Amino acid sequence: MPASIRWGGIVALIQSAIGFGYAFFLIFRESTGKTDPSIVYESADANTWVGYGTAAFFIVVFGTVAAGAVNMMRGRRWGRGAVVMLNLILLPAAYYMFIENRYVWAIVTGLSAIFVLGALFNRQSINWANNEI
């Protein structure tokens, strides 16, 4: 297994840890009765589960990515697709952060996504994924 696969997995685990942290923040915020005033709700009762639903979504997505990253780091090929998909989604998210003047977050998010994609799409990694190594 190429070292770039291991490094890509490490960065994907860090990204997943941040995603889990945000999910737990949302759960905490909902459980204390706080809401996000920027979210427009269709009815008064609709905002009851928005934070919990978003948190559950984050846990599922980042849980899948974390499992995939660990699997890759153990030398198995399953999980590469989940890690790639997350990082392909993080690139436009970084652009959105940039146009919203969140420069530090945009740079960190964008560079981490570019690093992981580069690690998983270099020649050695592709040969490994194709069972040629």
N, C-alpha and C positions, 0 to 999 in steps of 0.2 A: 504494500500500500504506500503511495507517495506521501511525503510529509505535508504536501499542500492540502491533502484531504483531511489530515488531522488538524491542521491550522484552521481550515474552513469550518470544521466541526466545532472547534473551540470558540471561534467567533460567533457561530450560530447558537451555541449554548449561552453565551453572554447576551446575545440578542433575545433569546428566549427568557432568560432570567429577568431582563428589563420588562418584557411583555408580561411575565407573571407578576412582577412588582406593580405594574400599572393595574392589572386585573384586581389584585388585592387592595390597592388604593380605591378602586371603584366600589368594591364590596364594602370597605370601611366607610366610604363617603355615603353610600346608600343606607347603610345600617345606622348611621348617625343622623339621617334625615336631610342631608345636604343634597342639592340638585344642581345641575349645570344650567344657568339661566340662558345660555346661548342655544340650547336645544328647544325647538318648537314642538309642542305636543298637540295632537289633534283633540284630545279630551283631557279633562282633569285627572282621570284615573289612569291614563296611559303612561304617565311618568313614574308610576310606582315601580315598574320592573325594568326600566331602561338601563340603569346602571348594572343591575344583576345580569341582564341579558348580554350586555357588552362584555362584562367580566367573564361570563361563561364562554362566549365566543373567543375571547383572547386566550382563555385556558385551553380550549380545544385546539386552536391554531398553534399556539406556541408549545403546547404539549406534544403535538405531532412533530413539530420542527425539532424539539429537544430530543424526542425519541429517535428521529431520523439522524440527528447529529451524533448521538451516542452510537447508533448502529454503524454509521460510516466510520467512526473512530475505532470501532472494533474490527474493521476490515470487511464489513458486509456492504453490499451495494444498495440495499433498501434504505431510503431516507434522503438520498441525494436530490430527488425530485422535489420533496417538501422544502428542503433548504433552499434550492434554486428558486422555487416559486415565491417563498417569503422574500428573498432578496430582490427579485424582480418587482415585487410590490413595494419594497422599501425605496427603490429609486424614485418613482414619482412622488412618494410621500416626502422624501428629502427635498424634492423640487418645491412641493407645496410649502414646506417649512421655510424654504429660502424666500419665496415670494411673500410670505407672511412675516418677514424680517426676524426669523428665528435662526440666525446664521450659524451659531455654534451647534445647535441640534441638527440643522441641515447638513453641515459638514461632517459631523460624527456619523450620522445615519447614512449619508451618501458614501462616505469612504468605507464604512464597514460593509455595505452592500457590494461595492465595487471589489473590495478585497476578497470577499467570499466567492463572488462570481468568477473572479480571476483564478482563485485557488481551485475551483471545481471545473473550470473549463480550459486549463492549460493542457498541453499535450500529454503529459504523464497521467494526469487525472482522467482524461478521456480514454486513454489506452487502458487504464485500470478499470474504468467503468465498462469498457467493452470486452473485458476478460483477456486482454492482450498482454497483461503483465503477470 
